[in-house]
């Protein structure tokens, strides 16, 4: 027969089995933007609208393409074009697209999520 404590233990086991089967929080409900740092300037572009933006830093320029909630540097005036070779950056990817010669950094920022991940003293 079951003792009163056994029912509690079985209930906890069932909960522990069910929790991993529940769907994860859907990050697509959060709107996100693309953050572009160009030298001392800061720009934000929405990801829900497919667009191409030209960002100029001094005499150099970069074409940034936003499409299907992804971003890439479509063309750049830099010599080696490593930023173009990086390809598409998705919202779920970690990291940035960096064009060092043009001093441009492209990354995603999710609305409602703090950018601060650590504080040191």
C-alpha positions in Angstrom: 0.0 0.0 0.0 1.0 3.6 -0.5 2.0 5.7 2.4 1.3 9.5 2.3 5.0 10.3 1.6 5.0 7.9 -1.4 2.4 9.9 -3.2 4.6 13.1 -2.9 7.7 11.3 -4.2 5.8 9.8 -7.2 4.3 13.3 -7.9 7.9 14.8 -7.9 9.2 12.1 -10.2 6.3 12.7 -12.7 7.0 16.5 -12.6 10.8 15.9 -13.3 9.9 13.7 -16.2 7.4 16.1 -17.7 9.5 19.4 -17.4 12.1 18.5 -20.1 9.2 17.6 -22.5 7.6 21.0 -22.2 8.3 23.4 -25.1 11.0 25.9 -24.5 10.3 29.6 -24.4 10.0 30.8 -27.9 12.5 33.6 -28.5 10.8 34.6 -31.7 8.1 36.3 -29.7 10.8 38.8 -28.7 11.4 41.5 -31.2 15.0 42.0 -32.0 17.1 44.6 -33.6 20.5 44.8 -35.3 23.0 47.0 -33.5 25.7 48.6 -35.7 28.6 50.4 -34.2 30.5 52.5 -36.7 33.4 54.3 -35.1 31.8 56.6 -32.6 28.2 56.2 -34.0 25.5 53.7 -33.0 22.7 52.6 -35.2 19.7 50.2 -34.7 17.8 48.4 -37.5 14.7 46.4 -37.1 14.8 42.7 -38.2 11.2 42.3 -39.1 11.7 44.4 -42.3 14.0 43.2 -45.1 16.3 46.1 -46.0 19.7 47.1 -47.1 21.5 49.9 -45.3 24.6 51.8 -46.2 26.8 52.7 -43.2 29.7 55.1 -43.8 32.7 55.5 -41.5 34.9 58.2 -42.9 35.5 57.6 -46.6 34.7 53.9 -46.3 31.3 52.3 -46.5 29.6 49.0 -45.8 26.3 47.7 -47.2 24.4 45.8 -44.4 21.6 43.5 -45.5 18.8 42.4 -43.2 16.6 39.6 -44.5 14.4 36.9 -42.9 15.6 38.0 -39.4 19.2 37.5 -40.3 22.0 40.1 -41.1 25.1 40.1 -43.1 27.6 42.6 -44.6 26.8 42.4 -48.3 29.7 44.5 -49.5 32.5 46.5 -48.0 35.2 48.8 -49.2 37.8 47.0 -47.0 40.7 45.1 -48.7 40.4 41.6 -47.4 36.5 41.3 -47.1 36.6 39.0 -44.1 33.4 40.6 -42.9 31.6 39.6 -46.2 33.0 36.0 -45.9 31.5 35.7 -42.4 28.1 35.3 -44.1 24.7 35.5 -42.5 24.3 36.0 -38.7 21.1 34.6 -37.2 19.4 35.9 -34.1 20.2 32.6 -32.3 24.0 32.9 -33.2 26.4 34.2 -30.7 29.1 36.6 -31.9 29.3 39.6 -34.1 30.3 40.5 -37.7 33.3 42.8 -37.4 34.9 44.9 -40.2 38.2 46.1 -38.6 39.5 48.3 -41.4 36.1 50.2 -41.5 35.7 50.1 -37.7 32.2 48.6 -37.9 30.6 45.9 -35.6 27.2 44.3 -36.4 25.4 42.3 -33.8 21.8 41.4 -32.6 20.1 42.9 -29.6 17.0 41.3 -28.2 14.4 43.6 -26.8 13.6 43.1 -23.2 17.0 41.3 -22.6 19.7 43.1 -20.8 23.0 43.4 -22.6 25.0 43.2 -19.4 26.1 39.7 -18.7 28.6 40.3 -15.9 29.8 42.9 -13.6 33.3 43.0 -12.1 34.9 45.2 -9.5 
